[in-house]
Amino acid sequence: MATRRVVVFPSSAELGPVLAHLVMSRAERAISSRGRFTLGLSGGSLVSMLSKELLALSDLDCSKWVVGFCDERLVSFDHPESTYGLYKSQLFSKINIPDGGILTINSSLPVDECAEDYTRKLKEAFPDDDFPVFDLLLLGMGPDGHTCSLFPGHPLLEEEKKIVAPISDSPKPPPQRVTMTLPVVNSARCVAFVSTGGSKATVLKEVLEGREGPAFPAARVVPTNGELFWLVDDPAAASLTIQVERMGSGAKL
Ligand SMILES: O=C(O)[C@H](O)[C@@H](O)[C@H](O)[C@H](O)COP(=O)(O)O
């Protein structure tokens, strides 16, 4: 059963360095145990925060990293909505991830074929796993409680067999995306949500405290054997009444 830790920071400025340290500590643990670090990235506000904080590290060595996408929009890589495109310009172009270390989608395919193609890529990268076991997945949460491209009430929430699924009716534009499914997310060794800003306060309370919690996709993230962190700032945590940990920028998780 997952251990869930809800950690509240005064602002995203204090949260960012701790997120970077979490990535590096789980990378060190993975590389020493298995010779590589497998990381799944989400889009949205995480892109700029993670890029800034990782590039601020003096000892960043990504030579043994394998990076996949928890979800990705079906747009060309030079489209402003491309999560890969944003990470490429803000992070990947500035670090030493080896060729083949970034598992990108084939955005030229129709969405169903794109999901099948990405499934094949992940299976190749995780040949021993029924569902890919990432060392760390970094997730965001929308104001509706979605995570990855898994949206409230969507049939994809009940997907138990697919590794990557297509979606063509995303309520968050663009409409066509591919997304990791919950079996993959919940197989991870560590999952960290990063959620900041007052617009998340209401849904965060529902997800972490509410009876209706499981209705929200983010509440369905309960790693089977892994760690679960919710890293949030004061504005996002404003409505919480549960016991939380309060930390500053020097914290180590
Ligand atoms: O590509 C995407 O759209 C993301 O993967 C998505 O799931 C994101 O994490 C949430 O929408 C939260 O985004 P914000 O952190 O920007 O609110």
The ligand as an SDF file (V2000), in Angstrom:
LIG
                    3D

 17 16  0  0  0  0  0  0  0  0999 V2000
   -0.4030   17.9920  -20.5050 O   0  0  0  0  0  0  0  0  0  0  0  0
   -1.2020   18.2840  -19.6100 C   0  0  0  0  0  0  0  0  0  0  0  0
   -2.1750   18.9960  -19.7660 O   0  0  0  0  0  0  0  0  0  0  0  0
   -0.8660   17.8160  -18.2310 C   0  0  0  0  0  0  0  0  0  0  0  0
   -0.2280   16.6220  -18.2020 O   0  0  0  0  0  0  0  0  0  0  0  0
   -2.0380   17.9140  -17.3160 C   0  0  0  0  0  0  0  0  0  0  0  0
   -2.4540   16.7110  -16.7370 O   0  0  0  0  0  0  0  0  0  0  0  0
   -1.5900   18.8620  -16.2470 C   0  0  0  0  0  0  0  0  0  0  0  0
   -0.6700   18.2010  -15.3760 O   0  0  0  0  0  0  0  0  0  0  0  0
   -2.7650   19.3700  -15.4550 C   0  0  0  0  0  0  0  0  0  0  0  0
   -3.6890   19.9270  -16.3760 O   0  0  0  0  0  0  0  0  0  0  0  0
   -2.3270   20.4330  -14.4500 C   0  0  0  0  0  0  0  0  0  0  0  0
   -1.7740   21.4860  -15.1810 O   0  0  0  0  0  0  0  0  0  0  0  0
   -1.3240   22.8260  -14.4010 P   0  0  0  0  0  0  0  0  0  0  0  0
   -0.2900   22.3820  -13.4020 O   0  0  0  0  0  0  0  0  0  0  0  0
   -0.7620   23.6900  -15.4800 O   0  0  0  0  0  0  0  0  0  0  0  0
   -2.5480   23.3690  -13.7230 O   0  0  0  0  0  0  0  0  0  0  0  0
  1  2  2  0
  2  3  1  0
  2  4  1  0
  4  5  1  0
  4  6  1  0
  6  7  1  0
  6  8  1  0
  8  9  1  0
  8 10  1  0
 10 11  1  0
 10 12  1  0
 12 13  1  0
 13 14  1  0
 14 15  2  0
 14 16  1  0
 14 17  1  0
M  END
$$$$
